[in-house]
Amino acid sequence: MKGYGIRADYDRDTIVVYQAYRPGIGKPAVANGRFVEPFSRQRMTWIKPSFLWMMARSNWGRKPGQEMVLAVRITRSGWEEALGSAELTHADKRVYRSTDEWRARLRQALVHVQWDPERALRGATLDARAIQVGISRHLVDRYVDDWTVQIEDFTPTVRKIHSLLQGGHEHRAKDLLPEERDYPIAPELARRLGIDI
């Protein structure tokens, strides 16, 4: 695993992305199968297909306000709509002719894409990059109402994997990880997002 690429748990029609919230937001979302109040539609919401990146970010669901890890299954068409509306959060010279062009495009973007170091099982940073997709308040209705297929409380699995790791049972912990593989992306869109092709 190396470079810029999307690795995810996906099937023919859907892809799984992860978010972590306080139980006051997570529990109603799971109960309703979609995000409901107090989830805010007035701010950017970040979705991440990398489970281990999410674990590093939320400290295995132990950071305040991130105690509940949700596996959100969304349509691939919605995922690709988001990516098609995205601009990078940094002025990648492979994508933008100038910093001014990047700034102008980012100001108008409905979606932001950020690349961060992918993580290993025990949290070490890897050479590969993991994608984070920030959906602005102007597009969040589409995410909530049209793209979301299922919301699963993944916290019990998170706790089990972390407990196995702490107990020195790395192989058993690995067996519980979601199966993530390279996500196919059209060459033109890959170039726009700085994805290695």
N, C-alpha and C positions, 0 to 999 in steps of 0.2 A: 504494500500500500504506500503510494507516494503521490506527490503533486496535488493539483486542484481537480477534484472530481466529486460527484455526488454518490455516496454509498447509502443505501436505504433498504428497509424492509418493505417490499412492494409486491403487488400481484398485477394481473392484467389491467385492472381498473382503478386500483387505489394504492396509496403510499402512506406509511405511518410516519408521523412527526411527533415530537415530544415537547411538552411544556410542563412547567412545575409551578404550582400555585399553593396558596394557603388553603386549608380545607373549606373555608367559607366560600371560596370560588369553585374549588375542585369537586366537592360533593354534589352541589346542585347540577354541575355540568354532567357528571356521570349519571345522576338520577334522571336527567332529561334527555341524555344522548346528544346534547348540544349545549353551547355556552349560553347561559342566562344570567340575569343580574344575581350577584353584584359584579360579574364580568363587565368590563367597560369597553364599549364600542367607540369611545372617544379618544383612544390612544393607540399607538403602534403596538402590535402584538407580534412576538418573535416565535417562530417555529423552527425546529431543528430535527432533521432525520437521523442524526448520529446519537445513538443511545449513550455511548460512553462519553461523548462530549457533554451531553446533558447531565450525566452523573458527576463529571468534574465540576460543572457549573453550579449544580445544586448540592454538592457534597453528599451525594447519595440520598437526596431528599431530606437533608438535615439542616439546611440553611433556613433561617427564619423567613417565612413567606413563601418557601418553596418545598414545604413538607409533603405535598401530594404530587406525585409524578403521573402525568396523564399521557397515555398513548392515544393520539388523535388520528384516526384513519380518515383521510380525505381523498377526494377523487384525483386521479392523475391529471385530468383535464384542468382542474382547479389549480393544482400545483404548477402546471406548466403555464397557466394563465398568469399566475403570480410571477414566475420567473421571467415571462415575456414582458412584464411591466416593471422590471427591476433595473436599478442602477447600482453599481458597486459603491461601498462606503469609503473606498480609497481610490486615488487617481492612478490606476494601473496603466502604465505606459503602453501595454499591449492592446488596450481597449480604447483609450482616449488620446486624442491628438495633443491635448494640452490640459493643464490644471483648470483653466477657465472653462473649457468645454465640459469637463467633469462636474465642476461646481454648478454650472447651469443645468445640466441634465439631472443631477441629484436633487436640486431644488424642486424640480417638477415631478420627480419619481413617486409613483404610488407604492412602490415596494423597494426596500433596501436589501442588498445582499452583502454579507460580511463573511470573510474567510478567516477562520481561526485554526490553530494547530489541533489536529485530531489527537485523541487520547488513547492510551493503552488501558488495559483492564485496571491496573493499579494507579492510573492517573498521569503517568509520564506523558510528556508531549512527544508527538511523532512528527516526521517530516511531512506527512500528508496534511492536507487542509480539510476542515469540516465546514460545511455551509450552514449559515444562519440566515433565515429569511424574515425580514421585518415587514409586516403587512400594515400599511398606514390606515388611519381611521377612515380614509376615503374608500377603502376596499374591504374593510373588515366585515361589513355586512355579507359580502360574497363568501368569505371564509366561514362565517357562522351559519348562514342560512342556506347556502348552495353547495359548498364543497365538503362540509363535514358529514361523514357517513356514520361514524361511531366514535365514542369516547370511552376508553377503558381506564380504570384505576390500576395503574401499573405499580403502585407503591408496594404491595405485598411481594412482588417479584424483585423489586429493587432491594427491599429489606433482606430477602433470602440470599440474593447474590452477594450483597455486602457482608452478611453474616458468614457466608462460606469463605469469602476472601479473608476476613479477620481471623477465621479459624484455620487458615492455611490450606484450604481446599480449593486451590485455584482451578484445577481441571473441572471440578463439579460446578464451580461458578461459571466457567466458560460455557458449559453445556446449557445454561439457562439464558445466555445472551440471545437477543433477537438476531435472526439471520439477516445480515445486511450485505448487499452486493452492489456492484456498479449499476447506476441508474442510466439508461440510455437517454441521450440528449441530442437534439438536432445540431449539426455542426455550426450553423449561423448563431443559434442561441448560445452554444458553448463558447464561441468566440466573444460574444457580448458579456459573458459572465466570467471570462478569464479561465475557463475550464480547459484542462489539457486534452487535446484531441489527437 
